[in-house]
């Protein structure tokens, strides 16, 4: 017991010794375990890991340079202008942004595509800069380390299971997922303060908040239509709690009254910066064009029947028939040795599953093998699959479509249609992936009309997506002559 008391005393001494840092924003003492030197080192180390794990656009890309220009303008009037801020664009279509300690700011291309003014971009970057200036990551790091110390002391006094006495990736999780309601609200308010000082219209904060809310509702609508699952959400900038909205509105009103009516918005400049960039995927990632999936870099394309919802990820292309237990997955296997399609399927399924109805053919550059197989799957139970392998040199594209065994015949036509549509990509025949382009709104235009004109390039909810892309609901309209974004 005496030994445990000495550990507690030592732990408390270390914590109290580290609790004298002055917060750059509040000017009050923070209870933290690191000084600025350690903070900068932590940010640098974490940024190196991010660079390995995330697809960052090149620093010389015009869009990255544009983001950096706006970010530097806001950072220069922040509470820590002496830091060197580095702004990165993550080549990812999800709606997200985050900041590392020491001035490393990241914004996803998916969020950038939905910006409709330079001021909105400044507001989001200002929010992330606020996390840096208020040292939110350092505070969360301290909480994690304090928790670890407390767990260590408690385990000496009262032994507890190891799984409950440890904490895993708390710091990294906090950075990507947000810092809690209080910290997010403080960053919202700091963003309003910073963009006002930088000369931007603070009302952009409300506009981007509404855009994020619309995207959240649209995602829920799409997911409910397809599977009923809730989508991932933006981690917390301008969070949608009623209390948060009220405090943001009050902060905007206060700042706007001091700012004047000639604050910069930069609508046309933002749209010009986005002109020509992919809406969703890229040539290297693949993208959906209506019901077709194109992957120019891999040189393939395939088409899905009506009512199939498709999701593209770095690991695989997956799909599900709307509100049905019928599924699809395509993945690429890089062959290490020459192998026939049947041998590859037997290797994948093992000896327990019997391949049936094996058929081989040649389709353009691809050696094709198709077979059906029965298997037991966790989420389906007794399942039946249509498995297809398309081999071209060292690349093997494996397509598997499946359903419950008892209902396989109901979906077999769709499964076969998807497999039959697989072919080599031809740029002249198949066209480009969807890209952002400016468009002048004309008399008589509406989002449904633009969706039909594009042949529903973004799928079933093209009209809703085009409206959200321009910061509007599907029933709202811009003024005639206004510059908007379309996808073609």
C-alpha positions as CSV (number, residue, x, y, z in Angstrom):
1,X,0.0,0.0,0.0
2,X,2.9,2.3,0.8
3,X,4.3,1.7,-2.7
4,X,1.0,2.5,-4.3
5,X,0.9,5.8,-2.5
6,X,4.3,6.8,-3.8
7,X,3.2,6.1,-7.3
8,X,0.2,8.3,-6.9
9,X,2.3,11.1,-5.5
10,X,4.8,10.9,-8.3
11,X,2.0,10.8,-10.9
12,X,0.3,13.9,-9.4
13,X,3.6,15.7,-9.2
14,X,4.3,15.1,-12.9
15,X,0.8,16.3,-13.9
16,X,1.0,19.4,-11.7
17,X,4.4,20.2,-13.1
18,X,3.0,20.1,-16.7
19,X,-0.1,22.2,-15.9
20,X,1.3,25.7,-16.4
21,X,1.1,26.3,-20.2
22,X,-0.8,29.4,-21.3
23,X,-3.5,28.9,-23.9
24,X,-2.9,31.2,-27.0
25,X,-6.6,31.8,-27.3
26,X,-8.0,32.1,-23.8
27,X,-4.7,33.4,-22.3
28,X,-5.4,31.2,-19.3
29,X,-3.4,28.3,-17.9
30,X,-4.1,24.9,-19.6
31,X,-3.7,21.6,-17.9
32,X,-1.5,20.0,-20.6
33,X,1.4,17.6,-20.7
34,X,3.5,19.2,-23.4
35,X,4.9,22.5,-24.4
36,X,4.9,24.1,-27.9
37,X,8.1,22.3,-28.9
38,X,6.6,18.9,-28.2
39,X,3.3,20.0,-29.8
40,X,5.1,20.8,-33.1
41,X,7.1,17.6,-33.0
42,X,3.9,15.6,-32.5
43,X,2.2,17.3,-35.4
44,X,5.1,16.7,-37.7
45,X,5.3,13.0,-36.7
46,X,1.5,12.5,-37.2
47,X,1.6,14.4,-40.5
48,X,4.2,12.0,-41.8
49,X,1.9,9.1,-40.9
50,X,-1.0,10.8,-42.6
51,X,1.0,11.2,-45.8
52,X,1.6,7.5,-45.9
53,X,-2.0,6.5,-45.2
54,X,-4.1,9.1,-47.1
55,X,-4.2,10.1,-50.8
56,X,-3.0,13.7,-50.7
57,X,-3.2,15.7,-53.8
58,X,0.2,17.2,-55.0
59,X,1.2,20.5,-53.4
60,X,1.6,22.0,-56.8
61,X,-2.0,21.2,-57.9
62,X,-3.9,24.4,-58.7
63,X,-6.7,23.5,-56.3
64,X,-4.3,22.8,-53.5
65,X,-2.5,26.1,-54.1
66,X,-5.9,27.9,-54.0
67,X,-6.8,26.3,-50.7
68,X,-3.4,27.2,-49.3
69,X,-3.8,30.8,-50.4
70,X,-7.1,31.2,-48.6
71,X,-5.9,29.3,-45.6
72,X,-2.8,31.4,-45.2
73,X,-4.9,34.5,-45.4
74,X,-7.0,33.3,-42.5
75,X,-4.1,31.9,-40.5
76,X,-2.3,35.2,-40.7
77,X,-5.0,36.9,-38.5
78,X,-5.4,34.0,-36.1
79,X,-4.2,33.8,-32.5
80,X,-1.0,32.0,-33.5
81,X,0.1,33.7,-36.7
82,X,3.8,32.8,-36.0
83,X,3.1,29.1,-36.8
84,X,3.9,27.7,-40.3
85,X,0.5,26.4,-41.5
86,X,0.4,23.7,-44.2
87,X,-2.8,23.1,-46.0
88,X,-3.5,19.8,-47.8
89,X,-6.3,18.4,-49.9
90,X,-7.2,14.7,-49.3
91,X,-8.2,13.1,-52.6
92,X,-11.3,11.5,-51.1
93,X,-15.0,12.1,-51.8
94,X,-16.2,12.0,-48.2
95,X,-17.3,15.2,-46.4
96,X,-14.5,15.9,-43.9
97,X,-11.8,18.2,-42.7
98,X,-9.4,17.9,-39.7
99,X,-6.3,19.5,-38.2
100,X,-3.1,18.2,-36.6
101,X,-1.3,20.1,-33.8
102,X,1.2,22.6,-35.0
103,X,-0.6,23.9,-38.1
104,X,-1.3,20.9,-40.4
105,X,-4.8,21.4,-42.0
106,X,-6.5,18.8,-44.2
107,X,-9.7,19.1,-46.2
108,X,-11.3,16.4,-48.3
109,X,-12.0,17.0,-52.0
110,X,-15.5,15.8,-51.4
111,X,-16.1,18.8,-49.0
112,X,-14.4,21.2,-51.4
113,X,-16.7,20.2,-54.2
114,X,-19.7,21.6,-52.1
115,X,-18.1,25.0,-51.4
116,X,-19.9,27.8,-53.2
117,X,-17.8,30.7,-52.2
118,X,-14.3,31.6,-51.1
119,X,-15.8,32.8,-47.8
120,X,-17.3,29.3,-47.1
121,X,-13.9,27.7,-47.7
122,X,-12.4,30.3,-45.4
123,X,-15.0,29.4,-42.7
124,X,-14.1,25.7,-42.8
125,X,-10.4,26.3,-42.8
126,X,-10.9,28.9,-40.0
127,X,-12.6,26.2,-38.0
128,X,-9.7,23.8,-38.3
129,X,-7.2,26.6,-37.6
130,X,-9.2,27.2,-34.4
131,X,-8.4,23.7,-33.3
132,X,-4.7,24.5,-33.8
133,X,-4.8,27.9,-32.1
134,X,-6.8,26.6,-29.1
135,X,-4.5,23.5,-28.8
136,X,-7.4,21.1,-28.8
137,X,-5.3,18.2,-29.9
138,X,-2.8,18.8,-27.0
139,X,-5.7,19.0,-24.5
140,X,-7.1,15.7,-25.8
141,X,-3.6,14.1,-25.7
142,X,-3.3,15.2,-22.1
143,X,-6.7,13.7,-21.3
144,X,-5.6,10.4,-22.8
145,X,-2.3,10.3,-21.0
146,X,-4.0,11.3,-17.7
147,X,-6.4,8.5,-18.2
148,X,-3.6,6.0,-18.8
149,X,-1.9,7.2,-15.6
150,X,-5.1,6.9,-13.6
151,X,-5.7,3.4,-14.9
152,X,-2.2,2.4,-14.0
153,X,-2.6,3.7,-10.4
154,X,-6.0,2.1,-10.1
155,X,-4.7,-1.3,-11.3
156,X,-2.1,-1.2,-8.5
157,X,-4.8,-0.6,-5.8
158,X,-7.4,-2.8,-7.4
159,X,-6.4,-5.3,-10.2
160,X,-8.7,-5.0,-13.3
161,X,-8.7,-6.9,-16.6
162,X,-6.0,-5.7,-19.0
163,X,-8.5,-4.9,-21.7
164,X,-10.2,-2.4,-19.5
165,X,-7.1,-0.8,-18.2
166,X,-5.7,0.3,-21.6
167,X,-6.8,2.9,-24.1
168,X,-6.1,2.6,-27.8
169,X,-5.5,5.3,-30.4
170,X,-7.4,8.0,-28.3
171,X,-5.3,10.8,-29.7
172,X,-5.5,9.8,-33.4
173,X,-9.2,9.1,-33.0
174,X,-9.9,12.5,-31.5
175,X,-8.1,14.2,-34.4
176,X,-10.1,12.5,-37.2
177,X,-13.5,12.3,-35.5
178,X,-13.5,15.6,-33.7
179,X,-12.8,17.0,-30.2
180,X,-16.2,17.0,-28.5
181,X,-19.0,19.5,-28.5
182,X,-17.3,22.2,-26.4
183,X,-14.1,22.3,-28.5
184,X,-16.0,22.2,-31.7
185,X,-18.2,25.1,-30.6
186,X,-15.1,27.1,-29.7
187,X,-13.6,26.4,-33.1
188,X,-16.8,27.6,-34.7
189,X,-16.6,30.9,-32.9
190,X,-12.9,31.3,-33.6
191,X,-13.6,30.7,-37.3
192,X,-16.2,33.6,-37.3
193,X,-13.6,35.8,-35.6
194,X,-10.8,34.9,-38.0
195,X,-12.7,35.2,-41.3
196,X,-14.1,38.5,-40.2
197,X,-10.6,39.8,-39.6
198,X,-9.5,38.3,-42.9
199,X,-12.2,40.3,-44.7
200,X,-14.7,37.5,-45.5
201,X,-18.4,37.6,-45.2
202,X,-19.1,35.9,-41.8
203,X,-22.6,34.8,-43.0
204,X,-20.8,32.1,-45.0
205,X,-20.6,30.2,-41.8
206,X,-24.4,29.8,-41.8
207,X,-24.4,28.9,-45.5
208,X,-21.8,26.1,-45.1
209,X,-23.7,24.9,-42.0
210,X,-26.9,24.6,-44.1
211,X,-25.0,22.8,-46.8
212,X,-23.6,20.2,-44.4
213,X,-27.1,19.7,-42.9
214,X,-28.5,19.1,-46.4
215,X,-25.8,16.7,-47.3
216,X,-26.4,14.8,-44.1
217,X,-30.1,14.6,-44.8
218,X,-29.5,13.6,-48.4
219,X,-27.1,10.8,-47.3
220,X,-29.7,9.5,-44.9
221,X,-32.3,9.6,-47.6
222,X,-30.1,7.7,-50.0
223,X,-29.0,5.1,-47.4
224,X,-32.6,4.6,-46.3
225,X,-33.6,4.1,-49.9
226,X,-30.9,1.5,-50.4
227,X,-30.1,-0.3,-47.2
228,X,-31.6,1.6,-44.2
229,X,-28.1,2.1,-42.7
230,X,-27.0,5.5,-41.4
231,X,-24.0,7.1,-43.3
232,X,-20.8,8.4,-41.9
233,X,-21.1,12.1,-40.9
234,X,-18.9,15.1,-41.0
235,X,-17.0,15.1,-37.7
236,X,-18.3,18.3,-36.1
237,X,-17.4,21.6,-37.7
238,X,-20.5,23.8,-37.3
239,X,-22.3,20.9,-35.5
240,X,-26.1,20.9,-35.9
241,X,-27.1,21.1,-32.2
242,X,-29.8,23.8,-31.7
243,X,-27.7,25.4,-29.0
244,X,-24.7,25.5,-31.3
245,X,-26.7,27.0,-34.1
246,X,-28.0,29.7,-31.7
247,X,-24.6,30.6,-30.4
248,X,-23.2,30.7,-34.0
249,X,-26.0,32.9,-35.1
250,X,-25.4,35.3,-32.2
251,X,-21.7,35.4,-32.9
252,X,-22.3,36.1,-36.6
253,X,-24.8,38.9,-35.8
254,X,-22.3,40.5,-33.4
255,X,-19.4,40.3,-35.9
256,X,-21.5,41.2,-38.9
257,X,-22.6,44.5,-37.3
258,X,-18.9,45.4,-36.9
259,X,-17.8,44.1,-40.3
260,X,-19.7,46.3,-42.7
261,X,-21.6,45.2,-45.8
262,X,-18.7,44.9,-48.3
263,X,-17.1,41.8,-46.9
264,X,-15.8,39.5,-49.6
265,X,-17.7,36.4,-50.7
266,X,-15.8,35.1,-53.8
267,X,-18.5,32.9,-55.4
268,X,-17.2,33.1,-58.9
269,X,-13.6,32.6,-57.7
270,X,-14.5,29.4,-55.9
271,X,-16.4,28.0,-58.9
272,X,-13.4,28.8,-61.1
273,X,-11.1,26.9,-58.8
274,X,-13.3,23.8,-58.9
275,X,-13.8,23.8,-62.7
276,X,-12.8,20.5,-64.3
277,X,-12.1,18.6,-61.1
278,X,-13.8,15.2,-60.6
279,X,-17.1,15.3,-58.8
280,X,-16.7,11.9,-57.1
281,X,-14.0,9.4,-58.1
282,X,-10.9,10.0,-60.3
283,X,-9.4,8.2,-63.3
284,X,-7.2,6.4,-60.8
285,X,-10.1,5.5,-58.4
286,X,-12.9,4.9,-60.8
287,X,-16.3,6.6,-60.8
288,X,-20.0,6.0,-61.5
289,X,-21.6,7.6,-64.5
290,X,-25.3,7.0,-64.2
291,X,-25.5,3.2,-64.0
292,X,-22.0,2.6,-65.4
293,X,-18.8,2.2,-63.5
294,X,-15.7,3.5,-65.3
295,X,-12.1,2.9,-64.3
296,X,-9.9,4.6,-66.9
297,X,-6.6,3.7,-65.2
298,X,-7.4,0.0,-64.9
299,X,-9.0,0.1,-68.3
300,X,-12.4,-1.5,-67.4
301,X,-16.1,-0.6,-67.3
302,X,-19.3,-2.3,-66.3
303,X,-23.0,-1.5,-66.0
304,X,-25.5,-2.1,-63.3
305,X,-29.2,-2.7,-63.8
306,X,-31.8,-0.3,-62.4
307,X,-32.2,-0.2,-58.6
308,X,-28.6,-1.2,-57.8
309,X,-26.7,1.1,-55.3
310,X,-23.0,1.1,-55.9
311,X,-20.2,2.0,-53.5
312,X,-16.6,2.4,-54.6
313,X,-13.7,2.0,-52.1
314,X,-10.0,1.4,-52.4
315,X,-10.5,-2.2,-51.4
316,X,-13.4,-3.2,-53.7
317,X,-16.4,-2.1,-55.7
318,X,-19.5,-3.2,-53.9
319,X,-23.2,-3.0,-54.8
320,X,-26.6,-4.0,-53.4
321,X,-30.0,-4.2,-55.1
322,X,-32.3,-1.6,-53.6
323,X,-34.0,-3.0,-50.5
324,X,-33.1,-6.5,-51.4
325,X,-30.7,-9.1,-50.1
326,X,-28.8,-9.3,-53.4
327,X,-25.1,-8.2,-53.4
328,X,-22.1,-7.7,-55.6
329,X,-18.4,-7.3,-55.1
330,X,-15.5,-6.8,-57.6
331,X,-11.9,-6.7,-56.5
332,X,-8.6,-6.8,-58.3
333,X,-6.1,-9.6,-57.7
334,X,-2.5,-8.9,-58.9
335,X,-1.3,-12.3,-60.0
336,X,2.2,-13.5,-58.9
337,X,2.2,-16.5,-61.3
338,X,0.2,-17.5,-64.3
339,X,-3.1,-19.0,-63.3
340,X,-6.3,-20.0,-65.1
341,X,-9.5,-18.5,-63.9
342,X,-10.9,-21.8,-62.6
343,X,-7.8,-22.4,-60.5
344,X,-8.1,-19.0,-59.0
345,X,-11.7,-19.6,-58.1
346,X,-10.8,-22.9,-56.5
347,X,-8.1,-21.2,-54.5
348,X,-10.5,-18.5,-53.4
349,X,-13.3,-20.8,-52.4
350,X,-11.3,-23.8,-51.1
351,X,-12.2,-27.4,-51.4
352,X,-15.4,-27.3,-49.3
353,X,-17.4,-25.4,-52.0
354,X,-18.0,-27.1,-55.3
355,X,-17.8,-25.1,-58.5
356,X,-20.7,-25.7,-60.8
357,X,-21.7,-24.7,-64.4
358,X,-18.1,-23.8,-65.2
359,X,-17.8,-21.9,-68.5
360,X,-14.7,-20.3,-70.1
361,X,-14.5,-17.8,-73.0
362,X,-12.4,-15.0,-74.4
363,X,-13.9,-11.5,-74.3
364,X,-11.6,-8.9,-75.9
365,X,-8.3,-8.9,-74.0
366,X,-9.9,-10.9,-71.1
367,X,-9.8,-14.7,-70.5
368,X,-13.1,-15.2,-68.8
369,X,-14.2,-18.0,-66.4
370,X,-17.7,-18.2,-64.9
371,X,-19.1,-20.6,-62.3
372,X,-21.8,-20.9,-59.7
373,X,-21.0,-22.0,-56.1
374,X,-22.9,-22.6,-52.9
375,X,-21.6,-21.2,-49.6
376,X,-22.6,-20.3,-46.1
377,X,-22.2,-16.5,-45.4
378,X,-22.5,-14.7,-42.1
379,X,-25.1,-12.1,-43.1
380,X,-27.0,-14.3,-45.6
381,X,-26.8,-17.8,-44.4
382,X,-27.1,-20.4,-47.1
383,X,-26.1,-18.5,-50.2
384,X,-25.6,-19.1,-53.9
385,X,-23.1,-17.1,-56.0
386,X,-22.2,-16.3,-59.6
387,X,-18.5,-15.9,-59.7
388,X,-16.6,-14.5,-62.7
389,X,-12.9,-14.0,-63.3
390,X,-11.5,-11.7,-66.0
391,X,-7.8,-12.2,-66.5
392,X,-5.6,-9.8,-68.6
393,X,-1.9,-10.4,-68.1
394,X,-1.1,-10.0,-64.4
395,X,-4.5,-8.5,-63.5
396,X,-7.4,-10.7,-62.5
397,X,-10.7,-9.0,-61.9
398,X,-12.9,-11.2,-59.6
399,X,-16.7,-10.5,-59.8
400,X,-18.9,-12.2,-57.2
401,X,-22.7,-11.7,-57.1
402,X,-24.8,-13.5,-54.4
403,X,-28.1,-13.8,-52.6
404,X,-29.8,-16.3,-50.4
405,X,-29.9,-19.7,-52.1
406,X,-33.6,-19.9,-52.1
407,X,-34.0,-16.6,-53.9
408,X,-31.0,-16.9,-56.3
409,X,-33.2,-17.4,-59.4
410,X,-35.0,-14.1,-58.7
411,X,-31.7,-12.2,-59.1
412,X,-29.8,-14.4,-61.5
413,X,-30.7,-12.2,-64.5
414,X,-29.3,-9.1,-62.8
415,X,-26.1,-11.0,-61.7
416,X,-25.5,-12.3,-65.3
417,X,-26.2,-8.8,-66.8
418,X,-23.6,-7.2,-64.6
419,X,-21.0,-9.9,-65.5
420,X,-21.9,-9.7,-69.2
421,X,-21.4,-5.9,-69.2
422,X,-17.8,-6.1,-68.0
423,X,-15.5,-4.9,-70.8
424,X,-12.4,-2.9,-71.6
425,X,-12.7,0.8,-71.2
426,X,-12.7,2.9,-74.3
427,X,-12.4,6.7,-73.8
428,X,-14.2,7.5,-77.1
429,X,-17.0,5.2,-76.5
430,X,-17.3,5.4,-72.7
431,X,-16.4,9.0,-72.1
432,X,-14.9,10.7,-69.1
433,X,-15.6,10.4,-65.4
434,X,-18.1,13.1,-64.0
435,X,-16.4,16.5,-63.5
436,X,-17.5,19.9,-62.1
437,X,-18.2,22.6,-64.7
438,X,-19.7,26.1,-64.4
439,X,-23.1,26.8,-65.9
440,X,-25.2,29.9,-66.2
441,X,-28.7,29.4,-64.8
442,X,-31.4,30.1,-67.5
443,X,-35.0,31.0,-67.4
444,X,-37.1,27.8,-67.1
445,X,-34.3,25.8,-65.5
446,X,-34.8,23.5,-62.5
447,X,-32.7,20.8,-60.9
448,X,-34.9,18.0,-62.3
449,X,-34.5,19.4,-65.9
450,X,-30.7,19.6,-65.4
451,X,-30.7,16.0,-64.1
452,X,-32.6,14.7,-67.2
453,X,-30.3,16.7,-69.5
454,X,-27.3,15.0,-67.9
455,X,-29.0,11.6,-68.3
456,X,-29.0,11.3,-64.5
457,X,-25.2,11.2,-64.4
458,X,-25.2,11.0,-60.6
459,X,-27.8,8.2,-60.4
460,X,-31.3,8.1,-58.9
461,X,-30.8,11.3,-56.9
462,X,-29.0,13.4,-59.5
463,X,-31.4,16.4,-59.0
464,X,-31.0,16.4,-55.2
465,X,-27.2,16.1,-55.6
466,X,-26.9,19.0,-58.1
467,X,-29.0,21.2,-55.8
468,X,-26.8,20.3,-52.7
469,X,-23.7,20.9,-54.8
470,X,-24.9,24.5,-55.1
471,X,-25.9,24.9,-51.5
472,X,-29.6,24.6,-52.2
473,X,-32.5,22.3,-51.6
474,X,-34.2,20.6,-54.5
475,X,-37.1,23.1,-54.6
476,X,-34.9,26.2,-54.4
477,X,-33.6,28.0,-57.5
478,X,-30.8,30.5,-58.2
479,X,-31.5,33.7,-59.9
480,X,-31.5,33.7,-63.7
481,X,-28.0,34.5,-64.9
482,X,-26.4,33.2,-61.8
483,X,-23.2,31.0,-62.1
484,X,-23.7,27.5,-60.7
485,X,-21.9,24.2,-60.8
486,X,-23.1,21.2,-62.9
487,X,-21.6,17.8,-63.4
488,X,-20.9,16.4,-66.9
